[in-house]
């Protein structure tokens, strides 16, 4: 997947008069409307009139040197999980269709608008964000950008977000990440997805899956693009990103859990990327991470996601349970048997895990591992619940490790043109976001050679 146009290139073209906000919006709307494309399944709602009006306004502002930022006029998509003023937030479900429209934008949506990004529409997602696969029986399933005629899953839960960027229907996307929901669809579509340290970006105005683990993050074409969007979402200044040289990078490859059951294509592509980094001077050490063994134990009864989603959904399931995808409602209902004592144990175990992991990873610039243990499966191969459950587990497993340690992480494409999409994940303890972006910017071109 070519990494153009980048946000920086689009901003340069806007400032230089080589394009306009109206033209960018028109191009994205044309891509969405293309009957041979995935627009119908990628978007739950297209904000056509509002996007055109916003583009016209921004073009007028730019003519008088009053554009709110150099990125003003660039279309982005918003996952259906977020509140947009005047619209119903369905979270990829039919159960919320009769809800009242939101009376305000979610803070993250408001921040994007304040910077001048144009909301092109609401993207499809796994219902209530509860899977890493991306299948949605209510609104259809957008196909991965890879070998589209075959029909591979897009990854979830931010499925439409990733496809919208990969297909040029938007130039950036707002997603969420509770156990990989930005990174997995990015990996499965050959783009970049970032999970920030949770505390950096406000969670208000989004339907929760797990308020303990949820993070709101960007999907885009490059690490630099994600860094721009991340700064806006976190209400931080957009600063030039200085790529770190590969020579001297201190990278740890966890041999515990993260390399188990890797699909052959994933293992081969990942090892090739490591060899490239090593040849260019990265210091790579394979380390045992016994802390990762705790995660499976903590999630054995459903973990935070089951407990906290059940607390939010229990009344809605009682009144609208027949509207849910059974694969989603079954996972939510696991929370019914998690006791208060179980939940308190989970809180204590996670606090201990975060502290021990921070000590373990302190000597390294980042952990490096495959984003997903598998390449995207074919949609048609997941009709049986057993096949779906296995693919979902292997899709989510590595990413979930980072949410559980309250970390930050980015997924970079590391496959070559024509190969099955494979993501390489860089991760670190919470608060290391800027360092992760610098490392990613330094290596993202090299690992695809």
Secondary structure, DSSP 8 states (H G I E B T S, - for coil): ----S-HHHHHHHHHTTSS-HHHHHHHHHHHHH-TTSSHHHHEEEE-HHHHHHHHHHHHHHHHTT--SSTTTT-EEEEETTB--TTS---TT-STTTTS---SS--HHHHHHHHTT-EEEEEE--SGGG--SS---TTT-----STTTTT-B---SSSHHHHHHHHTTS-S-EEEEESSSTTHHHHHHHTSEEEE--GGGS--TTB--S-TTT-EEEEEESSHHHHHHHHHHHTT----------STT-EEEEE-SSTTTT--HHHHHHHHHHHHHHHHTT-EEEEE--GGGHHHHHHTTT-HHHHHHHHHHHHHHHHHHGGGS-HHHHHHHHGGGG--HHHHHHHHHHHHHHHHHHHHHHTTSSEEEEES-SS---BGGGG-SHHHHHHHHHHHHHHHHHHHHTT-EEEEEE-S-TTS---EEEEEESTT-HHHHHHHHHHHTTGGG-
